[in-house]
Amino acid sequence: MLEFFQILDSTVDRQETPMRLLVVILASLTISACSDLIIRTDYQPGTDFSALKTYAWLPDMQQKTGNPALDSSLLNNRIRNALEYNMRAIGFRSVNPDQADVYLTYYLTLESRLESFPTTTTYYGGYNHGRSYGYALGYGNEIQEFQYNTLYIDLISPTSKQILWRGSAESLLEDSSSPEQREQRVNKIVSTIMQEYPPGRAPSKQK
């Protein structure tokens, strides 16, 4: 499934030097260490969330995006299972659509972004009869393309069809090496979002 990040091709014409490579590696380590989930929530003011006890899946589920990674039935089953588990954990009960206090739905987006990192390049001078003519340091930026995926979870009013609550998690795209890791990642993302429900709940600490 989707997880942390995937660095796409970056084209650089200058000669790679140990110093420059070290800067790029350190920048990449900083990104992977500091960037995990960015959680956002929004809701309809005046909603009595304590009265919402039952839910049903919105009939029109996740629409096709054209991206094979996001349209995978394996991924969508993992998200659905994680959502059902977390809805039970926060006190909701699954019922038929005509009996539901809220409709539950989700969707995924994928966005590519270009980001730059400072780099250092060493330029060497000429060499003649065993003597070098010195060197100089050059500074620039390394441009790389990253992919960010966002999972949105919506609770919708069955009568007004308006969103009552929305939670989302943005993360760098990562391709795990095993189905077990992918499932763990989905569970983490969904549970972290749902920890923010209902509005006004004390923020939870991410592990």
N, C-alpha and C positions, 0 to 999 in steps of 0.2 A: 504494500500500500504506500501511501504517502508518508514520508517522514522527513525530518530535519531539512537537509538541503542537498541540492545537486548543482554542481558548478558546470556550466556549459562552456563551449569552446571560447577561448580568448586568444586573439592574434596579436603578437608583438614582434616587431621587426628587429629590435635591439638585441645585442648579445646578452644572454643570461649570465650573470656573475654570481658567485657565492653570496656576496652581500645582498644583492637584489633578491635572490631566491629566499634568503632568510627573512627579509622584510615581508615578502608575500606570504610565506608560511606563517609567520607570527600574526599577520593580519587575518588570515583564514582561521587560525586557532581562536583568535579573539571573537570573531563572528560566531563560530560554532559554540563557544563556551557561553556567550552572553545572550544569544538569540534563541529563545525557545518559543513560548506561546505569548501572544499579545491578545488579552481577553478584553472584549468590549460588551457592554449590555445597554439596552434601552427598553423603555416600557411606556405604557399608556397611563398617565397620571389619573388618579381617582378610581382605578381598578381595585376591587376587593379580592386580592389574591388568596386570602384565607378561605374564600368561598369556592375556590376552584379545586375540585377533588377528582374529577374524572376526565379522561381524554380519549380521543380516537385519532387515528392517522388521517390526515387530510387526503381526500381521494386522489387529487393530482399530486403525485410525489415528485421527487427530483427529476427535473427535465434533462434530456440529453444535452451535453455540452459540446460534443464533437471531439472531446479529449478522451482517448482510451483509458488513461489512468483514472479519471474521475467517473467515467461511465461504467466502470467495472462492477459487475453484480456482486463479486466477492467483497469489494470495498463497501458497497451500499448495504449489504447484509450485515457487515460488521458494525457500521454506524447505526443501523436500525436496532440491532441487538443491544448495543451499548445504550442507546436512548431508552429503550424499554426498561432495561435494568435500572437506569438512573431515575426514570419517572417513578418507578415503584419505590425507590429509595427515598424520594422526597415526598412520598405520600399520595401519589396519583394512582388511580385504578383504571385499567383499560376497559372500555365499554363500546357498545355500538355507536356509530356516528350520530344517530338521532337522540342519544342520551348523553352525549359528551358536553362537559362544561367548556372544553377547549379542543381545538384541532391542533395536532402536532405535525410539524413538517420540518424539513431541512433542505439546504442546497449547498453546493460547493462551487467555488470559483478558483481560477488559477491565473496568476498575473506574473509576467516577466518584468524584471527591473534591472537596469544597468547601474552598477555601483563602482566607485573608484576607491583605490587604496594607494597611499603614498609608497613610492619605490625609490630605491637608490641604485644607480648604475655607475660602474667604474670604467672610465675611458683611459686606455693606456697609450702613451706616446710612442715615438719611434725607438728603434734599437739598432745600434751600430758599433761594431768592434767591441762587443762585450759591455757596452754602456747603454743604459736606458735613458730616455729623455723625460722621465716622470710620468705622472698620471693625474687625472682629475676626476672628481665625483660629480655626477649629474643627478638631478632629482626630478621626478615626474609622478605620474599616476598610472596604476594598473587598472584597466577597465575589465570587469567581469560581469557576466549575466547570471542572475539568480532567479529562481522561480519560487513564488510564494503562493501557498494555497490557504484559503479561508473556508471554514465550515460555519455556516449560519444555522441556528436553531430557532424556530419561531413557534410561539403559542398564539393561536388565532381564535378570535371570537366566532362561534358558529353562526351567530345571528347577523352581526355587522360585517363579518369577514375582514375585520381590521386586526392588525397585529397588537396583541396585548403585551407581549414580552418577547424580546429578541436577545439572544446571546451569540457571540461569535468568537472564534479563535483563529488567529493568523499565525502561520509558522512557515519557515523555510521548507521547501520540498525535499524530502529524503526518501530514498528507496531502500527499505530494510532488506536484509538478506534472507529472512524466513517469514512464513505466515504467522508464526507465533509473535514475532516482533511487531509485525504490522497490526495484529490484533491488540497487542499491549498499547501501541501508540494511539490507536483509535479510542480505546477505553480511557486513556489518560486525557485526551483532548475533550471527549464528551463529558467526562466527570468534572473536569476543571471548569468547563462552561456552566454545567448545571449546579455547581457549588455556589454560583452567584444568584440562584433563584431561592426564594422570592426577592424582589427588590428590597433594599434596606437590610438585608442579611449581612452580618459582619463578614468582611473579607476573610477568606481562608488562605492559609499559607500553602504555597505549592511546595511539594516535596521534590 
